[in-house]
Amino acid sequence: MKRKRLDRDIGWGFQYFPYYQFRLENEDFCGLASMIDLVSGKYMYWHDKKAGDIAVAGAGMKWLQLIPDGKSRAVTAMYKPDGALSVCYVDVIERVEFDPDGVAAFIDKYLDVVFTPSGEYTVQDLDELTAALLSGDITKSQYDSALKEGKEIVEELCGDISKTAERLDRILSAVNKKIENGAEPMMTKYQKELIERGLIK
């Protein structure tokens, strides 16, 4: 199983962007919330047969990441510069950990659910989950719990995607409000490195 920090330091290369992380509790969401503010960068796209090219990263976009209490999932909602939801990617996870710099990380349990605001959704990487079981990387209990969580994600988030998108928009608004009211970006190990090298203040 892969370990993924919420500042997305590996693969995406987001480790130098402003990263916010805090607990959020309101009628729409209770759990760990984080946001990456993509202040620069070229655009990257995923291609969907129905939705076409979907923007996932680029200057002005924001990644809202949510790990709800009592669930085994990490929700990543990718927002365009105009505030419109582009796509939502939900990882089934084993657990959450915290690094010495305070940044949360999750242990990815292979299975994913991806949906767009236009109403399409797909369940991805079932083959990887099955291969992990056959190779002994996960137990039958872990396999079964991943399938159960994936089914719940589809039922809870994809049954009415328009309502889910509206809820995510409200959560994003709450996160933006906390930032506007003074929440500071986290001082991750990468920012510390830049300061020590005299590249930023």
Backbone as JSON, one array per atom type, in Angstrom:
{
  "sequence": "MKRKRLDRDIGWGFQYFPYYQFRLENEDFCGLASMIDLVSGKYMYWHDKKAGDIAVAGAGMKWLQLIPDGKSRAVTAMYKPDGALSVCYVDVIERVEFDPDGVAAFIDKYLDVVFTPSGEYTVQDLDELTAALLSGDITKSQYDSALKEGKEIVEELCGDISKTAERLDRILSAVNKKIENGAEPMMTKYQKELIERGLIK",
  "N": [[0.84, -1.19, 0.0], [0.5, 2.24, -0.78], [1.85, 5.25, 0.64], [0.59, 8.44, 1.13], [1.21, 11.81, 1.41], [-0.74, 14.64, 2.37], [0.08, 17.05, 1.32], [0.93, 16.33, -1.09], [3.59, 15.61, -1.97], [5.01, 13.75, -3.44], [5.1, 12.58, -6.74], [3.05, 14.45, -7.69], [4.33, 16.82, -7.11], [3.69, 19.06, -5.53], [4.78, 20.22, -3.3], [5.79, 22.75, -2.68], [3.79, 24.6, -2.75], [1.34, 26.78, -1.18], [-0.02, 25.26, 1.65], [-2.72, 24.23, 3.5], [-4.08, 23.03, 6.56], [-6.41, 21.72, 8.76], [-8.74, 20.96, 11.43], [-12.17, 20.58, 10.72], [-15.47, 21.34, 11.55], [-18.76, 21.23, 10.93], [-22.21, 21.43, 9.79], [-22.02, 20.19, 7.36], [-19.64, 18.77, 7.26], [-17.39, 16.84, 9.22], [-14.22, 16.44, 10.33], [-10.83, 15.95, 9.13], [-9.58, 18.57, 7.23], [-8.0, 19.82, 4.33], [-6.16, 22.04, 2.14], [-4.65, 22.67, -0.97], [-3.18, 25.32, -2.54], [-2.84, 26.11, -5.72], [-0.78, 28.14, -6.95], [0.66, 28.56, -9.21], [1.9, 27.07, -12.3], [1.77, 24.76, -15.09], [-1.08, 23.56, -16.95], [-2.65, 20.44, -16.3], [-4.33, 17.56, -17.48], [-6.95, 15.11, -17.21], [-8.35, 12.61, -19.28], [-11.66, 11.88, -20.07], [-14.05, 9.65, -21.38], [-16.7, 10.52, -21.64], [-16.87, 13.06, -20.38], [-14.76, 14.4, -21.51], [-11.73, 16.36, -21.75], [-10.44, 16.88, -18.57], [-9.61, 19.26, -16.24], [-7.06, 18.99, -13.87], [-4.93, 20.06, -12.52], [-3.14, 23.15, -12.23], [-2.31, 26.65, -12.69], [-4.0, 28.67, -10.4], [-5.9, 26.82, -9.65], [-7.46, 24.88, -7.0], [-6.99, 22.35, -4.58], [-9.13, 20.69, -2.64], [-9.07, 18.71, 0.17], [-10.38, 16.04, 2.0], [-10.81, 14.15, 4.92], [-13.09, 12.36, 6.32], [-14.51, 11.93, 9.62], [-14.82, 8.66, 10.98], [-14.87, 7.29, 8.58], [-13.29, 5.43, 5.9], [-11.79, 6.87, 3.89], [-10.36, 9.24, 1.58], [-11.14, 12.24, 0.3], [-10.67, 14.07, -2.59], [-11.28, 17.05, -3.97], [-11.12, 18.79, -6.89], [-10.73, 22.03, -7.88], [-11.52, 24.55, -10.28], [-10.07, 27.73, -11.36], [-12.23, 29.54, -11.44], [-13.82, 28.71, -9.41], [-15.44, 26.54, -9.88], [-16.26, 23.1, -9.54], [-14.1, 20.66, -10.82], [-13.39, 17.9, -10.91], [-13.77, 15.0, -8.84], [-11.92, 12.92, -6.76], [-11.77, 9.97, -5.04], [-10.07, 8.28, -2.64], [-9.92, 5.03, -1.29], [-8.92, 4.26, 1.94], [-6.52, 2.95, 4.33], [-5.57, 3.94, 6.81], [-4.83, 6.97, 8.7], [-1.94, 8.96, 9.16], [0.48, 11.09, 10.84], [3.12, 13.2, 9.93], [6.38, 14.29, 11.23], [6.45, 17.08, 10.7], [3.84, 17.74, 10.94], [2.1, 17.41, 8.82], [-0.58, 15.6, 7.44], [-0.88, 12.19, 6.39], [-2.05, 9.53, 4.31], [-2.67, 6.01, 4.16], [-2.97, 4.4, 1.27], [-5.46, 2.33, -0.01], [-5.68, 1.11, -2.53], [-8.29, 0.92, -4.05], [-10.39, 3.19, -5.85], [-12.74, 5.88, -6.35], [-14.04, 7.88, -8.85], [-15.57, 10.89, -9.78], [-17.48, 13.23, -11.76], [-18.86, 16.58, -11.93], [-20.8, 16.56, -13.87], [-22.09, 14.2, -13.65], [-21.06, 11.63, -14.18], [-19.47, 8.63, -13.0], [-16.77, 6.49, -11.98], [-15.44, 3.37, -10.84], [-12.27, 2.61, -9.84], [-9.2, 0.72, -10.22], [-9.73, -1.8, -9.15], [-8.53, -4.1, -10.03], [-5.91, -3.79, -9.12], [-6.35, -3.9, -6.37], [-7.26, -6.54, -6.12], [-5.0, -7.91, -7.04], [-3.23, -7.23, -5.0], [-4.32, -8.63, -2.88], [-4.0, -11.29, -3.79], [-1.24, -11.45, -3.88], [-0.56, -11.29, -1.28], [-0.11, -8.86, -0.08], [-2.16, -7.5, 1.15], [-4.69, -8.46, 3.54], [-7.49, -10.78, 3.53], [-9.5, -9.64, 5.03], [-8.84, -6.9, 4.9], [-9.18, -6.54, 2.17], [-11.94, -7.06, 1.88], [-12.98, -4.98, 3.45], [-12.18, -2.78, 1.97], [-13.69, -3.08, -0.38], [-16.23, -2.78, 0.73], [-16.13, -0.13, 1.68], [-15.75, 1.19, -0.75], [-18.2, 0.65, -2.01], [-19.91, 2.06, -0.31], [-19.03, 4.66, -0.74], [-19.81, 5.08, -3.4], [-22.6, 4.88, -3.08], [-23.14, 6.94, -1.21], [-21.93, 9.31, -2.19], [-22.17, 9.35, -4.97], [-24.76, 8.78, -5.63], [-26.43, 10.99, -5.86], [-24.97, 13.16, -7.51], [-25.03, 15.89, -8.03], [-26.02, 17.03, -5.66], [-23.98, 16.23, -3.94], [-21.86, 17.72, -5.04], [-22.75, 20.3, -4.48], [-22.62, 20.23, -1.69], [-19.85, 19.87, -1.33], [-19.0, 22.3, -2.37], [-19.95, 24.04, -0.39], [-18.4, 23.2, 1.76], [-15.85, 23.89, 0.79], [-16.19, 26.66, 0.78], [-16.36, 27.12, 3.53], [-13.79, 26.36, 4.3], [-12.27, 28.26, 2.87], [-13.16, 30.53, 4.21], [-12.08, 30.16, 6.79], [-9.42, 30.48, 6.16], [-9.41, 33.11, 5.2], [-10.0, 34.32, 7.6], [-7.65, 34.17, 8.95], [-6.23, 31.73, 9.18], [-3.15, 30.14, 8.79], [-0.83, 29.08, 6.2], [0.63, 25.81, 6.45], [3.84, 25.26, 7.88], [5.66, 23.34, 6.23], [8.05, 20.63, 5.87], [9.3, 21.19, 3.51], [9.0, 23.93, 3.03], [10.53, 24.81, 5.17], [13.03, 23.92, 4.38], [13.52, 25.58, 2.14], [13.65, 28.08, 3.39], [15.88, 27.71, 5.04], [17.82, 27.51, 3.09], [17.84, 30.02, 2.18], [16.17, 30.81, 0.13], [13.52, 31.6, 0.32], [11.74, 33.84, 2.51]],
  "CA": [[0.0, 0.0, 0.0], [1.27, 3.48, -0.87], [1.61, 6.29, 1.65], [0.47, 9.72, 0.43], [1.04, 13.01, 2.21], [-1.77, 15.5, 1.8], [0.66, 18.14, 0.52], [1.22, 15.7, -2.38], [5.0, 15.87, -2.24], [5.55, 12.76, -4.38], [4.28, 12.38, -7.92], [2.47, 15.69, -8.19], [5.29, 17.91, -6.95], [3.01, 20.23, -4.99], [5.26, 20.47, -1.94], [6.18, 24.14, -2.43], [2.62, 25.45, -2.8], [0.71, 26.98, 0.13], [-0.78, 24.09, 2.09], [-3.48, 24.49, 4.73], [-4.62, 21.82, 7.16], [-7.03, 21.94, 10.07], [-9.97, 20.23, 11.68], [-13.36, 21.34, 10.36], [-16.69, 20.74, 12.07], [-20.0, 21.95, 10.68], [-23.29, 20.52, 9.41], [-21.66, 19.5, 6.12], [-18.44, 17.95, 7.34], [-16.6, 16.75, 10.45], [-13.01, 15.67, 10.1], [-9.63, 16.67, 8.73], [-9.69, 19.27, 5.95], [-6.77, 20.49, 3.89], [-6.25, 22.63, 0.82], [-3.44, 23.08, -1.67], [-3.45, 26.48, -3.4], [-1.91, 26.01, -6.85], [-0.61, 29.53, -7.36], [1.34, 28.59, -10.51], [2.05, 25.77, -12.92], [1.08, 24.44, -16.34], [-2.28, 22.76, -16.75], [-2.64, 19.0, -16.52], [-5.69, 17.11, -17.73], [-7.32, 13.71, -17.4], [-9.35, 12.49, -20.35], [-12.8, 11.02, -19.81], [-14.77, 9.42, -22.64], [-17.92, 11.31, -21.68], [-16.66, 14.44, -19.94], [-13.68, 15.02, -22.27], [-10.54, 16.73, -20.98], [-10.79, 17.39, -17.24], [-8.47, 19.93, -15.6], [-6.78, 18.48, -12.53], [-3.91, 20.9, -11.88], [-2.74, 24.3, -13.02], [-2.34, 27.92, -11.97], [-5.3, 29.16, -9.97], [-6.76, 25.75, -9.14], [-7.35, 24.51, -5.59], [-7.32, 20.98, -4.21], [-9.74, 20.51, -1.33], [-8.92, 17.31, 0.57], [-11.2, 15.78, 3.19], [-10.82, 12.82, 5.51], [-14.18, 12.46, 7.28], [-14.51, 11.06, 10.79], [-15.57, 7.42, 10.91], [-14.85, 6.73, 7.24], [-11.98, 5.01, 5.42], [-11.68, 7.49, 2.57], [-9.8, 10.58, 1.43], [-11.83, 12.89, -0.82], [-9.95, 15.2, -3.2], [-12.12, 17.8, -4.91], [-10.24, 19.68, -7.64], [-11.52, 23.19, -8.28], [-10.98, 25.46, -11.28], [-9.89, 29.1, -10.86], [-13.51, 30.25, -11.29], [-14.53, 28.14, -8.27], [-16.27, 25.41, -10.29], [-15.68, 21.78, -9.34], [-13.67, 20.02, -12.05], [-13.51, 16.45, -10.74], [-13.56, 14.55, -7.47], [-11.21, 11.64, -6.72], [-11.91, 9.46, -3.67], [-9.23, 7.12, -2.33], [-10.2, 4.18, -0.13], [-7.68, 4.3, 2.71], [-6.36, 2.06, 5.47], [-5.48, 4.74, 8.03], [-4.2, 8.28, 8.59], [-0.78, 9.19, 10.02], [0.97, 12.47, 10.81], [4.57, 13.3, 9.89], [6.92, 15.2, 12.24], [6.12, 18.47, 10.42], [2.42, 17.92, 11.18], [1.3, 17.13, 7.64], [-1.24, 14.3, 7.46], [-0.66, 11.26, 5.27], [-2.92, 8.37, 4.39], [-2.23, 4.76, 3.53], [-3.91, 4.18, 0.17], [-5.83, 0.92, -0.13], [-5.85, 0.74, -3.94], [-9.56, 1.19, -4.73], [-10.73, 4.61, -5.98], [-13.97, 6.26, -7.04], [-13.85, 9.19, -9.48], [-16.82, 11.39, -10.37], [-17.48, 14.6, -12.28], [-20.13, 17.26, -11.63], [-21.79, 16.29, -14.91], [-22.85, 13.02, -13.26], [-20.4, 10.35, -14.44], [-18.53, 8.13, -12.0], [-16.13, 5.2, -12.25], [-14.69, 2.71, -9.77], [-10.99, 2.31, -10.47], [-8.11, -0.03, -9.59], [-10.15, -3.06, -8.53], [-7.53, -5.1, -10.4], [-4.78, -3.63, -8.2], [-6.79, -4.41, -5.07], [-7.28, -8.0, -6.21], [-3.61, -8.36, -7.14], [-2.63, -7.08, -3.68], [-4.8, -9.77, -2.08], [-3.39, -12.52, -4.28], [0.2, -11.44, -3.57], [-0.36, -11.28, 0.17], [0.17, -7.51, 0.42], [-3.27, -7.19, 2.05], [-5.42, -9.63, 4.0], [-8.87, -10.88, 3.05], [-10.28, -8.66, 5.79], [-8.57, -5.59, 4.3], [-9.82, -6.56, 0.84], [-13.39, -6.94, 2.06], [-13.3, -3.65, 3.97], [-12.0, -1.83, 0.86], [-14.87, -3.21, -1.23], [-17.36, -2.21, 1.47], [-15.99, 1.33, 1.67], [-15.99, 1.64, -2.13], [-19.64, 0.61, -2.25], [-20.52, 3.15, 0.45], [-18.68, 5.91, -1.43], [-20.7, 5.19, -4.57], [-23.97, 5.12, -2.61], [-23.27, 8.2, -0.48], [-21.46, 10.47, -2.94], [-22.5, 9.3, -6.4], [-26.19, 8.58, -5.82], [-26.9, 12.28, -6.37], [-23.71, 13.89, -7.61], [-25.27, 17.34, -7.96], [-26.1, 17.38, -4.23], [-22.62, 16.07, -3.4], [-21.07, 18.87, -5.5], [-23.2, 21.47, -3.71], [-22.06, 20.08, -0.34], [-18.42, 20.14, -1.43], [-18.85, 23.75, -2.54], [-20.14, 24.66, 0.92], [-17.21, 22.88, 2.56], [-14.78, 24.75, 0.28], [-16.46, 28.01, 1.27], [-16.0, 27.15, 4.95], [-12.32, 26.33, 4.36], [-11.8, 29.58, 2.43], [-13.46, 31.51, 5.27], [-11.09, 30.0, 7.84], [-8.17, 31.07, 5.66], [-9.61, 34.56, 5.2], [-10.01, 34.77, 8.99], [-6.32, 34.14, 9.55], [-5.52, 30.44, 9.18], [-1.89, 30.27, 8.05], [-0.31, 27.85, 5.57], [1.52, 25.05, 7.32], [5.27, 25.3, 7.61], [6.05, 21.96, 5.99], [9.5, 20.41, 5.82], [9.81, 21.75, 2.27], [9.15, 25.36, 3.25], [11.67, 24.97, 6.08], [14.23, 23.73, 3.56], [13.72, 26.78, 1.34], [14.07, 29.16, 4.31], [17.26, 27.41, 5.46], [18.69, 27.77, 1.94], [17.75, 31.44, 1.87], [15.44, 31.03, -1.11], [12.34, 32.38, 0.69], [11.82, 34.36, 3.88]],
  "C": [[0.88, 1.25, 0.0], [0.87, 4.45, 0.24], [1.63, 7.63, 0.95], [0.27, 10.86, 1.41], [0.0, 13.92, 1.55], [-1.21, 16.74, 1.12], [1.16, 17.63, -0.83], [2.65, 15.95, -2.85], [5.59, 14.92, -3.28], [4.57, 12.61, -5.55], [3.76, 13.67, -8.5], [3.44, 16.86, -8.07], [4.69, 19.2, -6.41], [3.63, 20.75, -3.7], [5.65, 21.92, -1.65], [5.0, 25.11, -2.53], [2.06, 25.66, -1.4], [-0.22, 25.81, 0.46], [-1.41, 24.39, 3.45], [-4.05, 23.18, 5.24], [-5.19, 22.14, 8.52], [-8.25, 21.04, 10.22], [-11.15, 21.15, 11.37], [-14.58, 20.6, 10.9], [-17.86, 21.67, 11.78], [-21.05, 20.96, 10.21], [-22.98, 19.72, 8.15], [-20.51, 18.52, 6.28], [-17.81, 18.01, 8.73], [-15.39, 15.87, 10.17], [-11.84, 16.55, 9.74], [-9.83, 17.28, 7.34], [-8.34, 19.88, 5.6], [-7.0, 21.08, 2.5], [-4.87, 22.98, 0.3], [-3.84, 24.19, -2.64], [-2.42, 26.5, -4.52], [-1.73, 27.4, -7.47], [0.11, 29.66, -8.7], [1.35, 27.2, -11.1], [1.24, 25.59, -14.2], [-0.11, 23.54, -16.05], [-2.06, 21.3, -17.12], [-4.09, 18.55, -16.62], [-5.78, 15.59, -17.67], [-8.34, 13.68, -18.53], [-10.41, 11.47, -19.96], [-13.61, 10.87, -21.11], [-16.01, 10.29, -22.77], [-17.66, 12.78, -21.4], [-15.58, 15.16, -20.75], [-12.47, 15.31, -21.41], [-10.95, 17.41, -19.68], [-9.54, 17.99, -16.61], [-8.29, 19.4, -14.19], [-5.73, 19.31, -11.8], [-3.53, 22.03, -12.82], [-2.92, 25.58, -12.22], [-3.76, 28.35, -11.66], [-6.24, 28.1, -9.46], [-6.51, 25.52, -7.66], [-7.72, 23.04, -5.44], [-7.85, 20.97, -2.79], [-9.67, 19.03, -0.98], [-9.59, 17.09, 1.92], [-11.06, 14.34, 3.63], [-11.87, 12.84, 6.61], [-14.03, 11.5, 8.46], [-15.32, 9.79, 10.5], [-15.63, 6.77, 9.54], [-13.42, 6.34, 6.87], [-11.78, 5.53, 4.01], [-11.0, 8.85, 2.67], [-10.4, 11.17, 0.16], [-10.99, 14.06, -1.31], [-10.83, 15.83, -4.26], [-11.24, 18.85, -5.57], [-11.07, 20.8, -8.26], [-10.78, 24.07, -9.29], [-10.82, 26.86, -10.69], [-11.19, 29.87, -10.66], [-14.36, 29.69, -10.15], [-15.43, 26.97, -8.62], [-15.53, 24.09, -10.04], [-15.33, 21.15, -10.68], [-13.88, 18.51, -11.98], [-13.26, 16.13, -9.27], [-13.0, 13.13, -7.49], [-11.23, 11.16, -5.27], [-11.07, 8.2, -3.51], [-9.85, 6.34, -1.17], [-8.89, 4.04, 0.64], [-7.7, 3.32, 3.88], [-6.35, 2.85, 6.78], [-4.83, 6.08, 7.7], [-3.04, 8.36, 9.58], [-0.37, 10.66, 9.91], [2.5, 12.47, 10.86], [5.07, 14.28, 10.94], [6.61, 16.68, 11.98], [4.62, 18.76, 10.54], [1.53, 17.61, 10.0], [0.72, 15.72, 7.72], [-0.89, 13.49, 6.22], [-1.63, 10.1, 5.43], [-2.29, 7.19, 3.67], [-3.32, 4.36, 2.54], [-4.18, 2.68, 0.01], [-6.37, 0.61, -1.53], [-7.14, 1.24, -4.59], [-9.88, 2.69, -4.72], [-12.08, 4.77, -6.67], [-13.77, 7.68, -7.56], [-15.19, 9.63, -10.06], [-16.67, 12.84, -10.79], [-18.82, 15.25, -11.97], [-21.2, 17.05, -12.7], [-22.53, 14.98, -14.67], [-22.21, 11.67, -13.51], [-19.55, 9.93, -13.24], [-17.97, 6.79, -12.45], [-15.48, 4.68, -10.98], [-13.41, 2.2, -10.4], [-10.1, 1.44, -9.58], [-8.58, -1.24, -8.78], [-9.14, -4.17, -8.84], [-6.31, -5.02, -9.49], [-5.12, -4.16, -6.82], [-6.77, -5.92, -5.05], [-5.86, -8.57, -6.28], [-2.92, -8.28, -5.78], [-3.07, -8.21, -2.75], [-4.09, -11.05, -2.48], [-1.9, -12.62, -3.94], [0.48, -11.45, -2.07], [-0.04, -9.91, 0.74], [-0.94, -7.01, 1.35], [-3.96, -8.49, 2.42], [-6.81, -9.66, 3.37], [-9.76, -9.87, 3.76], [-10.08, -7.25, 5.23], [-9.22, -5.46, 2.93], [-11.32, -6.32, 0.97], [-13.77, -5.54, 2.54], [-13.14, -2.58, 2.89], [-13.22, -1.87, -0.07], [-16.09, -2.58, -0.57], [-17.31, -0.69, 1.44], [-16.25, 1.88, 0.27], [-17.47, 1.67, -2.46], [-20.34, 1.76, -1.54], [-20.23, 4.5, -0.2], [-19.61, 6.13, -2.62], [-22.11, 5.54, -4.12], [-24.13, 6.52, -2.03], [-22.93, 9.43, -1.33], [-21.92, 10.5, -4.39], [-23.98, 9.03, -6.67], [-26.87, 9.82, -6.36], [-25.7, 13.22, -6.41], [-23.92, 15.4, -7.53], [-25.37, 17.81, -6.51], [-24.74, 17.26, -3.56], [-21.76, 17.27, -3.78], [-21.46, 20.13, -4.74], [-22.64, 21.42, -2.29], [-20.56, 20.37, -0.34], [-18.16, 21.63, -1.6], [-19.0, 24.48, -1.21], [-18.94, 24.41, 1.83], [-16.03, 23.74, 2.11], [-14.96, 26.17, 0.77], [-16.07, 28.15, 2.73], [-14.48, 27.15, 5.13], [-11.75, 27.69, 3.95], [-12.03, 30.64, 3.51], [-12.47, 31.41, 6.41], [-9.76, 30.63, 7.42], [-8.27, 32.59, 5.65], [-9.58, 35.13, 6.61], [-8.69, 34.55, 9.7], [-5.62, 32.81, 9.63], [-4.3, 30.55, 8.28], [-1.55, 28.97, 7.33], [0.61, 27.12, 6.53], [2.97, 25.24, 6.9], [5.74, 23.86, 7.45], [7.57, 21.85, 5.93], [10.1, 21.03, 4.56], [9.98, 23.27, 2.39], [10.35, 25.64, 4.17], [12.99, 24.86, 5.31], [14.53, 24.98, 2.75], [14.21, 27.94, 2.19], [15.53, 28.95, 4.7], [18.25, 27.69, 4.34], [18.65, 29.22, 1.49], [17.0, 31.77, 0.61], [14.11, 31.74, -0.89], [12.53, 32.85, 2.12], [10.78, 33.69, 4.76]]
}
